[in-house]
Amino acid sequence: MNPTSTSQLNKPFTLPCGVTIPNRIVKSAMSENNADADGRPSNRIIKLYETWGKGGAGILISGNVMMDSKALGEEHNVVIEDEKYLPELTRWATECQKNGSHLWMQINHPGRQAPKFNEEVVSPSNVQLPVMKGLFKEPRPLEESEILDIIEGFGRTALVAKKAGWKGVQIHGAHGYLVSQFLSTRTNLRTDKWGGSLENRARFAIEIYRNIREKVGPEFPIGIKINSADFQRGAFSEEESLEVIKMLANEGMDLIEVSGGTYEKAAMMGRKMKESTRKREAYFADFIVKARKQTESPLLLTGGFRSAKVMATAIKNNELDFVGIARPFAVNPFLAKELLQGKITKIQAGKVDTGIGFIDNMGFMDTAWHAENMKTMGKGKMPNPKLSPMKVFLKFAWEHM
Ligand SMILES: Cc1cc2nc3c(=O)[nH]c(=O)nc-3n(C[C@H](O)[C@H](O)[C@H](O)COP(=O)(O)O)c2cc1C
């Protein structure tokens, strides 16, 4: 590989809070959906992170951890509301961080994207997800006291992560979950101080940041994942996202990860992308250049990165500071090390299709296939890049339908 590529990727980076990350590769969040009963972190999840911990990434961001047991995104999410699972979380952090990677917890509340098995579903307003109506019910608008409880809950979960030895937290503010529902005028119809102007809609994200910061102190990394846009008419737009990034940067956010899309439009996975995007590799490459013009705060871009040269060039051109990679880590847990050492220059990313149009168009195969390989790693085995998508579909159908 071109030595400048490896040198760009290997450069340590110091976040505003003072913590230095050993290199520029981040494993972005992928929901493990593999917890034990009541959201307890399982030995399988800890095993998966022990393996990833040997893989050389600067930061490993966990799959979304739910901060409220009454609001799950999936049936087997990890749930951290208090210190009940401190021993498991401590073991997770210890096993994972033995080789120098930093483990961060992604904290989430799904809002209206909480499936029907949740007794009650809440959101800023009662706007039901217009797709997959069989799976998601109409949400109840949150009372102001409940909004304040959720903000406090994010802070509480972050503090538990810190006590357990995790080296950072990330607020999930993207992909149409609760924080992102507050940001969009399609899902936030409120007329109080939590809705209306962009400043009001961003208040929820900002108050969560402030609550966490107050609890964890000035030297602990806090990041957020945010949409470049929701990619729907009338929803959170690029212009609004750029403004919110500025607001978050002014608060002192340590790392802003850019993604995009919601359950209605899965832009984060790059499905049905334009030819021009395909050529540029990273799905939100144009946006990150605009974001960099707004802020010097550390930026992480995720979605589509597959070659060392594209990653290194973006860092060299000061468009971003970290590259986020998700799905390929479910196929090769050691890919960061291999990229950093110059052993590979391109990540081989398989197409996860059954070849049967109606199944592949449902859009969940990509997630289900990669999740299956993460489960294999949780058993202490290596993932199978040749895993049959049809086999995964049949298993998924058997379990869910
Ligand atoms: C199995 C799976 C689970 C995911 N779970 C999460 C999640 O919990 N939180 C999140 O922010 N993104 C999640 N994502 C999205 C990824 O973080 C990432 O944005 C997306 O896969 C695009 O990056 P990639 O092209 O490098 O895979 C998930 C993706 C997959 C495949």
The ligand as an SDF file (V2000), in Angstrom:
LIG
                    3D

 31 33  0  0  0  0  0  0  0  0999 V2000
  -26.2200   -5.5080   11.7490 C   0  0  0  0  0  0  0  0  0  0  0  0
  -26.1900   -4.0090   11.8070 C   0  0  0  0  0  0  0  0  0  0  0  0
  -26.5930   -3.3660   12.9730 C   0  0  0  0  0  0  0  0  0  0  0  0
  -26.5050   -1.9660   13.0650 C   0  0  0  0  0  0  0  0  0  0  0  0
  -26.8200   -1.3900   14.2660 N   0  0  0  0  0  0  0  0  0  0  0  0
  -26.5820   -0.0620   14.4320 C   0  0  0  0  0  0  0  0  0  0  0  0
  -26.7300    0.5210   15.7160 C   0  0  0  0  0  0  0  0  0  0  0  0
  -27.0280   -0.1290   16.7110 O   0  0  0  0  0  0  0  0  0  0  0  0
  -26.5020    1.8540   15.8150 N   0  0  0  0  0  0  0  0  0  0  0  0
  -26.1140    2.6210   14.7400 C   0  0  0  0  0  0  0  0  0  0  0  0
  -25.8950    3.8150   14.8970 O   0  0  0  0  0  0  0  0  0  0  0  0
  -25.9620    2.0810   13.5280 N   0  0  0  0  0  0  0  0  0  0  0  0
  -26.1640    0.7650   13.3410 C   0  0  0  0  0  0  0  0  0  0  0  0
  -25.9310    0.1980   12.1190 N   0  0  0  0  0  0  0  0  0  0  0  0
  -25.4520    1.0580   11.0050 C   0  0  0  0  0  0  0  0  0  0  0  0
  -23.9280    1.1120   10.9530 C   0  0  0  0  0  0  0  0  0  0  0  0
  -23.3680    1.7230   12.0920 O   0  0  0  0  0  0  0  0  0  0  0  0
  -23.4380    1.9140    9.7230 C   0  0  0  0  0  0  0  0  0  0  0  0
  -23.9290    3.2420    9.8360 O   0  0  0  0  0  0  0  0  0  0  0  0
  -23.8870    1.3100    8.3910 C   0  0  0  0  0  0  0  0  0  0  0  0
  -23.7580   -0.1030    8.3980 O   0  0  0  0  0  0  0  0  0  0  0  0
  -23.0520    1.8740    7.2290 C   0  0  0  0  0  0  0  0  0  0  0  0
  -21.6720    1.6420    7.4120 O   0  0  0  0  0  0  0  0  0  0  0  0
  -20.8940    0.4760    6.5840 P   0  0  0  0  0  0  0  0  0  0  0  0
  -21.1280    0.7800    5.1150 O   0  0  0  0  0  0  0  0  0  0  0  0
  -19.4460    0.6180    6.9450 O   0  0  0  0  0  0  0  0  0  0  0  0
  -21.4920   -0.8190    6.9730 O   0  0  0  0  0  0  0  0  0  0  0  0
  -26.0390   -1.1890   11.9710 C   0  0  0  0  0  0  0  0  0  0  0  0
  -25.6780   -1.8560   10.7920 C   0  0  0  0  0  0  0  0  0  0  0  0
  -25.7370   -3.2370   10.7040 C   0  0  0  0  0  0  0  0  0  0  0  0
  -25.2960   -3.9100    9.4420 C   0  0  0  0  0  0  0  0  0  0  0  0
  1  2  1  0
  2  3  1  0
  2 30  2  0
  3  4  2  0
  4  5  1  0
  4 28  1  0
  5  6  2  0
  6  7  1  0
  6 13  1  0
  7  8  2  0
  7  9  1  0
  9 10  1  0
 10 11  2  0
 10 12  1  0
 12 13  2  0
 13 14  1  0
 14 15  1  0
 14 28  1  0
 15 16  1  0
 16 17  1  0
 16 18  1  0
 18 19  1  0
 18 20  1  0
 20 21  1  0
 20 22  1  0
 22 23  1  0
 23 24  1  0
 24 25  2  0
 24 26  1  0
 24 27  1  0
 28 29  2  0
 29 30  1  0
 30 31  1  0
M  END
$$$$
